[in-house]
Amino acid sequence: MRSPRFQHTYAADLPERLYARPYPSSVSRPRLLELNETLATELGLDIGWLRSPDGIEMLAGNRFPADVRPIAQAYAGHQFGNFVPQLGDGRAVLVGELLDTSGQLRDVQLKGSGPTRFSRNGDGRAALGPMMREYIVSEAMHALGIPTTRTLSLVATGEHVYRETRLPGALIARVAASHIRVGTFQYLAVREDIDGLRALADYAIARHYPHLAEVPRRYLGFLNAVVAAQAKLVAQWMLVGFIHGVLNTDNVAISGETIDYGPCAFMDAYHPATVFSSIDHQGRYAFANQPRITVWNLARLAEALLPILGSEAGGDDEGFVQAKAAIGLFQARYEAAFHEGIRHKIGLFTKQPGDLDLAAELLDLMARNGADFTLTFRDLAHEVDGSGRVRNHFIDPTAFDSWASRWRERLAREPENAADRTARMRTVNPKYIARNHRVEAAIAATTDECDFGPFQSLLAVLARPFDEQPEMEEYAQPPADEERVLQTFCGT
């Protein structure tokens, strides 16, 4: 068995003002609850060592290999529109970076590992429930093909944390392309740290967008690349009914990965104004607002980059013009990704006039009839000949019938036969998502009854979201009225 060999490029290449070195904060009785062996293999890790006492001590944050010096990263951020000049990893440490089997550098961070200089009077710990939610939803997103941080391990601490009540403590090992956020750039910009901004941008380019390293205006290229990545990411969220819940600038990764699964949720019944987060009182981060808020967040990145954009453009005014143009490209990029995806979801794999109107009409009908987002699109694949179950998702099935008649007329102009179209539709319309009531049931079984079975069963189902799994049919069903989860919580 061998311990991992971590790199520490973030601390080596960037100024110390971007991180702190926290003191170790051990837990009393760590117990490995779940290890993501598939991810461990991708990272080139020795699974036997991770399951050994030394491995569990590392995953619990108690003891690290001799050459590891963990750091807590500094960043700022707009939280619900209000700027906070210093946030940072208040309950997380970056253990280091690993070169995975495909040659990509990836962060390994422990979340819930104890207080740091950025804890702002918090305890630095995490409760078991929110850590289970992050494990479940991040792995579900990965299986759906959506860029995301992932979870390597879930460890019970043997201790309690105190929120509204006493809760069992836990921590996860989170794996990311990096943990650099829009807020990381804001942290330097608000301090007028131009040298730091340039160093951070160069590091981010080298790590995530190396093709930009030698271009004449690499910082503008970097901004454009982040805009493109975020446009595609948010389109993917919208196509599966995912609501991030706390889309602050410190939760926007410049890599284009989904990060921070606090009060996140997947919709059951479709409505564009859906909000689950208990702290989003005004609906700022409602489902339909996510593209608009992402543009706002990216504009904050552009503002932070202005000093170095101006220096390479030959003046601040020209830098501003170029930054504004880059942000202006978001909408077209988002619409291109979303429009292609929504056409495919309704079985249209060629472009014809009226396609987007047809899709918009369906979404409007779904909103007015309480139709389940996931199952409506999934069952649509079986509706081509009129024998499907889609109409049963609508309060007024005849409203769907009228739409379906026009839809079949459009399908008749597609080159594919019905069987091939159904197969393709099933590859873009999942049957299984991380439904809130199933996530909460898994958490309750673990925390209340020490029964880990529902958690593991849910993970297994969600690993194959596009497959028919007849023996797991109940996991595809929307909640009964008494099972509905109306709010999700941040967990801090």
C-alpha positions as CSV (number, residue, x, y, z in Angstrom):
1,M,0.0,0.0,0.0
2,R,1.2,3.5,-0.8
3,S,0.2,7.0,0.3
4,P,-0.6,9.6,-2.3
5,R,2.0,12.0,-3.7
6,F,0.5,15.4,-3.6
7,Q,1.6,18.5,-5.5
8,H,1.2,22.0,-4.1
9,T,1.3,24.3,-7.1
10,Y,-1.3,26.8,-5.7
11,A,0.9,27.6,-2.7
12,A,4.1,27.4,-4.7
13,D,3.1,29.6,-7.6
14,L,0.9,32.2,-5.9
15,P,1.5,34.8,-3.2
16,E,0.9,33.9,0.4
17,R,-1.8,36.5,0.8
18,L,-4.0,34.2,-1.2
19,Y,-4.1,31.5,1.5
20,A,-3.5,30.6,5.2
21,R,-1.9,27.6,6.7
22,P,-4.4,26.3,9.3
23,Y,-3.4,24.4,12.4
24,P,-4.5,20.7,12.4
25,S,-7.9,20.2,13.9
26,S,-8.4,16.5,14.7
27,V,-11.6,14.6,15.3
28,S,-12.0,12.0,18.0
29,R,-13.5,8.8,16.4
30,P,-13.3,9.0,12.5
31,R,-15.1,6.3,10.6
32,L,-15.1,5.9,6.9
33,L,-18.7,5.7,5.8
34,E,-18.3,5.8,2.0
35,L,-15.3,5.7,-0.4
36,N,-15.8,6.5,-4.1
37,E,-13.5,3.8,-5.4
38,T,-14.2,4.7,-9.1
39,L,-13.0,8.3,-8.4
40,A,-10.1,7.1,-6.3
41,T,-8.9,5.0,-9.3
42,E,-9.2,8.0,-11.7
43,L,-7.0,9.9,-9.3
44,G,-4.4,7.1,-9.2
45,L,-4.9,6.5,-5.5
46,D,-4.3,3.2,-3.7
47,I,-7.8,2.1,-2.5
48,G,-6.3,-0.2,0.1
49,W,-4.2,2.6,1.6
50,L,-7.3,4.9,1.7
51,R,-9.2,2.3,3.7
52,S,-6.3,1.7,6.0
53,P,-5.9,3.5,9.4
54,D,-3.4,6.0,7.8
55,G,-5.8,6.7,4.9
56,I,-8.8,7.3,7.1
57,E,-6.7,9.6,9.3
58,M,-5.9,11.7,6.2
59,L,-9.5,11.7,5.0
60,A,-10.5,12.8,8.5
61,G,-8.0,15.6,8.6
62,N,-6.2,14.1,11.6
63,R,-2.9,13.3,10.1
64,F,-1.4,13.9,6.6
65,P,1.6,12.4,4.8
66,A,4.9,14.0,5.7
67,D,5.2,16.2,2.7
68,V,1.7,17.6,2.9
69,R,1.1,21.1,4.2
70,P,-2.6,21.9,3.8
71,I,-3.9,25.5,3.1
72,A,-7.1,27.4,3.4
73,Q,-7.8,29.6,0.4
74,A,-8.7,33.2,0.6
75,Y,-11.5,34.7,-1.5
76,A,-14.1,37.5,-1.4
77,G,-17.6,37.4,-2.9
78,H,-21.0,38.9,-3.5
79,Q,-23.4,37.0,-1.3
80,F,-27.0,37.6,-2.4
81,G,-25.7,40.8,-4.1
82,N,-23.9,42.1,-1.1
83,F,-20.1,42.3,-1.3
84,V,-18.0,40.8,1.4
85,P,-14.3,41.6,0.9
86,Q,-13.0,38.6,2.9
87,L,-14.6,35.2,2.9
88,G,-12.3,32.2,2.4
89,D,-12.3,28.6,3.4
90,G,-13.8,28.8,6.8
91,R,-14.3,25.0,7.2
92,A,-12.1,23.5,4.5
93,V,-8.5,22.9,3.7
94,L,-6.8,22.1,0.4
95,V,-4.7,19.0,1.1
96,G,-3.0,19.3,-2.3
97,E,-3.3,18.4,-5.9
98,L,-3.1,15.1,-7.7
99,L,-2.2,14.3,-11.3
100,D,-5.0,12.0,-12.4
101,T,-4.7,9.1,-14.8
102,S,-5.7,11.4,-17.8
103,G,-2.9,13.9,-16.9
104,Q,-5.1,16.5,-15.4
105,L,-4.2,18.3,-12.1
106,R,-7.1,18.0,-9.6
107,D,-7.5,19.5,-6.1
108,V,-8.3,17.4,-3.1
109,Q,-10.0,19.4,-0.4
110,L,-11.4,18.4,3.0
111,K,-14.7,20.1,3.8
112,G,-15.8,20.2,7.4
113,S,-12.2,19.9,8.6
114,G,-12.2,22.5,11.4
115,P,-11.7,26.2,11.8
116,T,-9.3,28.4,9.8
117,R,-8.4,32.1,9.8
118,F,-11.4,32.6,7.6
119,S,-14.0,30.9,9.8
120,R,-15.6,34.2,11.0
121,N,-16.4,32.7,14.5
122,G,-17.7,29.5,13.0
123,D,-16.8,26.1,14.3
124,G,-15.3,24.9,11.0
125,R,-17.3,21.7,11.1
126,A,-20.0,20.2,9.0
127,A,-23.1,18.0,9.9
128,L,-23.6,14.6,8.4
129,G,-26.8,15.5,6.5
130,P,-25.4,18.3,4.3
131,M,-22.2,16.3,3.6
132,M,-24.4,13.4,2.4
133,R,-26.4,15.7,0.2
134,E,-23.2,17.0,-1.4
135,Y,-22.0,13.5,-2.0
136,I,-25.3,12.4,-3.5
137,V,-25.9,15.4,-5.7
138,S,-22.4,15.9,-6.9
139,E,-22.1,12.3,-8.0
140,A,-25.6,12.5,-9.6
141,M,-24.5,15.5,-11.6
142,H,-21.3,13.7,-12.7
143,A,-23.4,10.8,-14.0
144,L,-25.6,13.2,-15.9
145,G,-22.5,14.4,-17.7
146,I,-22.5,17.9,-16.1
147,P,-19.2,19.4,-15.1
148,T,-18.9,19.2,-11.3
149,T,-16.8,18.9,-8.3
150,R,-16.9,15.3,-7.0
151,T,-16.8,13.6,-3.7
152,L,-14.1,11.1,-2.8
153,S,-15.0,10.1,0.7
154,L,-17.5,10.6,3.5
155,V,-16.2,10.3,7.0
156,A,-18.1,10.5,10.3
157,T,-16.2,12.4,12.9
158,G,-17.7,10.7,16.0
159,E,-18.5,14.1,17.3
160,H,-21.5,16.4,17.2
161,V,-22.0,19.9,15.7
162,Y,-24.6,22.4,16.9
163,R,-26.8,24.2,14.5
164,E,-30.5,24.5,15.3
165,T,-30.1,21.2,17.1
166,R,-27.3,18.8,17.9
167,L,-26.3,16.9,14.8
168,P,-23.8,14.1,14.0
169,G,-20.6,15.6,12.4
170,A,-18.9,14.5,9.2
171,L,-16.5,15.7,6.5
172,I,-16.0,15.0,2.9
173,A,-13.0,15.0,0.5
174,R,-14.0,17.1,-2.4
175,V,-12.2,16.8,-5.7
176,A,-12.2,19.7,-8.2
177,A,-10.4,20.8,-11.3
178,S,-9.5,23.7,-8.9
179,H,-11.2,25.8,-6.3
180,I,-10.4,29.1,-8.0
181,R,-13.6,31.2,-8.0
182,V,-14.8,34.5,-9.3
183,G,-14.4,35.6,-5.7
184,T,-10.7,34.7,-5.7
185,F,-10.1,37.4,-8.2
186,Q,-12.4,39.8,-6.4
187,Y,-10.3,39.3,-3.2
188,L,-7.2,40.7,-5.0
189,A,-9.1,43.4,-7.0
190,V,-10.7,45.0,-3.9
191,R,-7.1,45.3,-2.4
192,E,-5.9,46.8,-5.7
193,D,-3.3,44.0,-5.8
194,I,-2.5,44.2,-9.5
195,D,0.6,41.9,-9.3
196,G,-1.5,39.3,-7.5
197,L,-4.3,39.5,-10.1
198,R,-1.8,39.0,-12.9
199,A,-0.2,36.0,-11.0
200,L,-3.6,34.4,-10.3
201,A,-4.8,34.9,-13.9
202,D,-1.5,33.4,-15.3
203,Y,-1.9,30.4,-12.9
204,A,-5.5,29.9,-13.9
205,I,-4.7,30.1,-17.6
206,A,-1.9,27.6,-17.2
207,R,-4.1,25.2,-15.3
208,H,-7.4,25.4,-17.1
209,Y,-6.9,27.2,-20.4
210,P,-3.3,26.5,-21.4
211,H,-4.0,27.2,-25.1
212,L,-4.3,30.9,-24.2
213,A,-0.8,31.2,-22.7
214,E,0.9,32.5,-25.8
215,V,-2.0,34.5,-27.4
216,P,-1.5,38.3,-27.6
217,R,-4.3,39.2,-25.2
218,R,-4.4,36.2,-22.9
219,Y,-6.4,37.9,-20.1
220,L,-9.2,38.8,-22.5
221,G,-9.0,35.2,-23.8
222,F,-9.3,34.0,-20.3
223,L,-12.4,36.0,-19.6
224,N,-14.0,34.8,-22.8
225,A,-13.2,31.2,-21.9
226,V,-14.8,31.5,-18.5
227,V,-17.9,33.1,-20.0
228,A,-18.2,30.3,-22.5
229,A,-17.7,27.6,-19.9
230,Q,-20.3,29.1,-17.6
231,A,-22.8,29.6,-20.4
232,K,-22.6,25.9,-21.3
233,L,-22.8,24.8,-17.6
234,V,-25.9,26.8,-16.8
235,A,-27.6,25.6,-19.9
236,Q,-26.9,22.0,-18.7
237,W,-28.5,22.9,-15.3
238,M,-31.6,24.3,-17.0
239,L,-32.0,21.2,-19.2
240,V,-32.2,18.8,-16.1
241,G,-34.2,21.1,-13.8
242,F,-31.3,21.8,-11.4
243,I,-31.3,24.7,-9.0
244,H,-28.0,25.7,-7.5
245,G,-29.6,27.7,-4.7
246,V,-26.7,29.9,-3.6
247,L,-25.2,31.3,-6.8
248,N,-22.9,33.8,-5.2
249,T,-19.7,34.9,-6.9
250,D,-17.7,32.8,-4.4
251,N,-19.6,29.8,-5.7
252,V,-18.7,30.3,-9.4
253,A,-15.7,28.3,-10.4
254,I,-13.6,29.6,-13.2
255,S,-13.1,26.0,-14.4
256,G,-16.7,25.8,-15.4
257,E,-17.5,23.1,-12.8
258,T,-20.6,23.2,-10.5
259,I,-19.3,23.9,-7.0
260,D,-20.9,24.0,-3.6
261,Y,-24.0,21.9,-3.1
262,G,-25.6,23.6,-0.2
263,P,-29.3,24.3,-0.6
264,C,-29.4,22.8,-4.1
265,A,-32.3,20.8,-5.5
266,F,-33.8,19.3,-8.6
267,M,-37.3,20.3,-9.5
268,D,-40.2,17.9,-9.4
269,A,-43.2,19.8,-10.8
270,Y,-41.9,22.3,-13.3
271,H,-42.2,26.0,-12.6
272,P,-39.7,28.6,-13.7
273,A,-40.0,30.5,-10.4
274,T,-39.1,27.5,-8.3
275,V,-37.0,28.2,-5.2
276,F,-35.9,25.7,-2.5
277,S,-33.2,27.5,-0.6
278,S,-34.3,28.5,2.9
279,I,-32.1,31.6,2.7
280,D,-33.2,32.9,-0.7
281,H,-36.2,34.9,0.5
282,Q,-36.5,37.1,-2.6
283,G,-36.0,34.3,-5.2
284,R,-32.8,35.8,-6.4
285,Y,-31.5,32.4,-7.4
286,A,-34.8,30.9,-8.6
287,F,-34.6,28.4,-11.4
288,A,-35.3,30.8,-14.3
289,N,-33.0,33.5,-12.9
290,Q,-29.9,31.3,-13.1
291,P,-28.7,32.5,-16.6
292,R,-29.3,36.2,-15.7
293,I,-27.5,35.9,-12.3
294,T,-24.6,34.1,-14.0
295,V,-24.2,37.0,-16.3
296,W,-24.2,39.3,-13.3
297,N,-21.5,37.2,-11.6
298,L,-19.4,37.1,-14.7
299,A,-19.6,40.9,-14.9
300,R,-18.1,41.0,-11.4
301,L,-15.2,38.9,-12.7
302,A,-14.7,41.3,-15.6
303,E,-14.6,44.2,-13.2
304,A,-12.0,42.4,-11.1
305,L,-9.9,41.8,-14.2
306,L,-10.1,45.3,-15.6
307,P,-6.7,46.5,-14.4
308,I,-4.9,43.7,-16.3
309,L,-7.3,43.8,-19.2
310,G,-6.5,47.5,-19.7
311,S,-2.8,47.0,-19.4
312,E,-2.8,44.4,-22.3
313,A,-5.3,46.4,-24.4
314,G,-3.3,49.6,-24.3
315,G,-5.6,51.5,-22.0
316,D,-8.4,51.2,-19.4
317,D,-11.1,52.4,-21.8
318,E,-10.2,49.8,-24.4
319,G,-10.0,47.2,-21.7
320,F,-13.5,48.1,-20.5
321,V,-14.9,47.9,-24.0
322,Q,-13.4,44.5,-24.5
323,A,-14.6,43.2,-21.2
324,K,-18.2,44.5,-21.8
325,A,-18.1,42.7,-25.2
326,A,-17.0,39.5,-23.6
327,I,-19.8,39.5,-21.1
328,G,-22.2,40.4,-23.9
329,L,-21.4,37.1,-25.6
330,F,-22.9,35.1,-22.7
331,Q,-26.5,35.2,-23.8
332,A,-25.8,34.0,-27.4
333,R,-23.6,31.2,-26.1
334,Y,-26.1,30.2,-23.4
335,E,-29.0,30.2,-25.9
336,A,-27.1,28.1,-28.4
337,A,-26.4,25.4,-25.8
338,F,-29.9,25.5,-24.3
339,H,-31.7,25.6,-27.6
340,E,-29.8,22.7,-29.0
341,G,-30.5,20.7,-25.8
342,I,-34.2,21.5,-25.6
343,R,-34.7,20.5,-29.2
344,H,-33.0,17.2,-28.5
345,K,-35.1,16.7,-25.4
346,I,-38.3,16.7,-27.5
347,G,-36.7,14.5,-30.2
348,L,-35.9,17.1,-32.8
349,F,-32.3,16.5,-34.0
350,T,-32.5,18.8,-37.1
351,K,-33.3,22.5,-37.0
352,Q,-36.5,23.8,-38.5
353,P,-38.5,27.0,-38.0
354,G,-40.9,26.9,-35.1
355,D,-38.9,24.3,-33.1
356,L,-38.1,26.6,-30.3
357,D,-41.7,27.9,-30.1
358,L,-42.9,24.3,-29.9
359,A,-40.5,23.6,-27.0
360,A,-41.5,26.9,-25.2
361,E,-45.2,25.9,-25.5
362,L,-44.5,22.6,-23.9
363,L,-42.7,24.2,-21.0
364,D,-45.6,26.7,-20.5
365,L,-48.1,23.8,-20.5
366,M,-46.0,22.0,-17.9
367,A,-45.8,25.0,-15.7
368,R,-49.6,25.5,-15.8
369,N,-50.4,21.9,-15.3
370,G,-47.9,20.9,-12.6
371,A,-46.1,18.4,-14.8
372,D,-43.1,16.6,-13.5
373,F,-40.0,18.1,-15.3
374,T,-37.9,14.9,-15.5
375,L,-40.6,12.3,-16.3
376,T,-42.5,14.5,-18.8
377,F,-39.4,14.6,-21.0
378,R,-38.5,11.0,-20.3
379,D,-41.9,9.7,-21.2
380,L,-42.1,11.9,-24.3
381,A,-39.8,9.4,-25.9
382,H,-42.6,6.8,-25.7
383,E,-45.3,9.1,-27.0
384,V,-44.4,9.2,-30.6
385,D,-47.2,6.7,-31.5
386,G,-49.6,8.0,-28.9
387,S,-49.2,5.0,-26.6
388,G,-47.1,6.8,-23.9
389,R,-47.9,8.1,-20.4
390,V,-47.0,11.8,-20.8
391,R,-50.5,13.1,-20.7
392,N,-50.9,11.6,-17.2
393,H,-48.4,14.1,-15.8
394,F,-50.7,17.0,-16.7
395,I,-53.7,18.3,-14.6
396,D,-55.5,18.9,-17.9
397,P,-54.4,16.0,-20.2
398,T,-56.3,17.5,-23.1
399,A,-54.0,20.5,-23.1
400,F,-51.1,18.1,-23.8
401,D,-53.0,16.3,-26.5
402,S,-53.4,19.5,-28.5
403,W,-49.6,20.2,-28.3
404,A,-48.8,16.6,-29.0
405,S,-50.7,16.7,-32.3
406,R,-48.5,19.6,-33.6
407,W,-45.4,17.9,-32.2
408,R,-46.1,14.7,-34.1
409,E,-46.5,16.7,-37.3
410,R,-43.1,18.1,-36.7
411,L,-41.6,14.7,-36.0
412,A,-42.8,13.5,-39.3
413,R,-40.3,15.8,-40.9
414,E,-37.4,14.2,-39.0
415,P,-35.2,11.7,-40.9
416,E,-35.0,9.2,-38.1
417,N,-37.4,6.3,-37.5
418,A,-39.3,6.2,-34.2
419,A,-37.2,3.5,-32.6
420,D,-33.9,5.4,-33.2
421,R,-35.5,8.6,-32.1
422,T,-36.7,7.1,-28.8
423,A,-33.2,5.7,-28.2
424,R,-31.6,9.1,-28.7
425,M,-34.1,10.9,-26.6
426,R,-33.4,8.5,-23.7
427,T,-29.8,9.4,-23.8
428,V,-30.6,13.1,-23.1
429,N,-33.6,12.7,-20.8
430,P,-32.7,11.0,-17.5
431,K,-35.1,8.8,-15.7
432,Y,-33.4,9.1,-12.3
433,I,-32.4,12.4,-10.6
434,A,-31.5,13.1,-7.0
435,R,-35.1,13.9,-5.9
436,N,-35.3,15.9,-2.7
437,H,-37.5,13.4,-0.9
438,R,-35.1,10.5,-1.7
439,V,-32.1,12.5,-0.6
440,E,-33.8,13.5,2.7
441,A,-35.0,9.9,3.3
442,A,-31.4,8.6,2.9
443,I,-30.1,11.2,5.3
444,A,-32.9,10.5,7.8
445,A,-32.2,6.7,7.7
446,T,-28.6,7.3,8.4
447,T,-28.8,10.0,11.1
448,D,-31.9,8.6,12.8
449,E,-31.6,4.9,12.4
450,C,-27.9,4.3,11.6
451,D,-29.1,2.6,8.4
452,F,-26.7,3.4,5.6
453,G,-28.5,1.2,3.0
454,P,-30.8,3.9,1.5
455,F,-27.8,6.2,0.9
456,Q,-25.9,3.5,-0.9
457,S,-28.9,2.3,-2.9
458,L,-29.6,5.9,-4.0
459,L,-26.0,6.4,-5.1
460,A,-26.2,3.1,-7.1
461,V,-29.4,4.2,-8.9
462,L,-28.1,7.7,-9.7
463,A,-24.9,6.3,-11.2
464,R,-27.1,5.1,-14.1
465,P,-29.5,8.0,-14.7
466,F,-30.4,7.2,-18.3
467,D,-30.9,3.5,-17.9
468,E,-34.1,1.6,-17.3
469,Q,-33.8,0.0,-13.9
470,P,-37.1,-1.9,-13.4
471,E,-36.1,-3.1,-9.9
472,M,-35.6,0.6,-8.8
473,E,-38.7,2.1,-10.4
474,E,-39.8,3.8,-7.2
475,Y,-36.7,6.0,-7.3
476,A,-38.0,7.6,-10.5
477,Q,-41.3,8.6,-9.1
478,P,-42.2,12.1,-7.9
479,P,-42.9,12.6,-4.2
480,A,-46.4,12.0,-2.7
481,D,-47.9,15.1,-1.2
482,E,-46.7,14.1,2.3
483,E,-43.1,13.4,1.0
484,R,-42.6,16.8,-0.7
485,V,-39.5,18.8,0.4
486,L,-40.3,22.5,0.2
487,Q,-37.0,23.9,1.5
488,T,-33.3,23.0,1.4
489,F,-30.7,24.3,3.8
490,C,-27.2,25.5,3.5
491,G,-25.9,23.5,6.5
492,T,-23.4,26.1,7.8
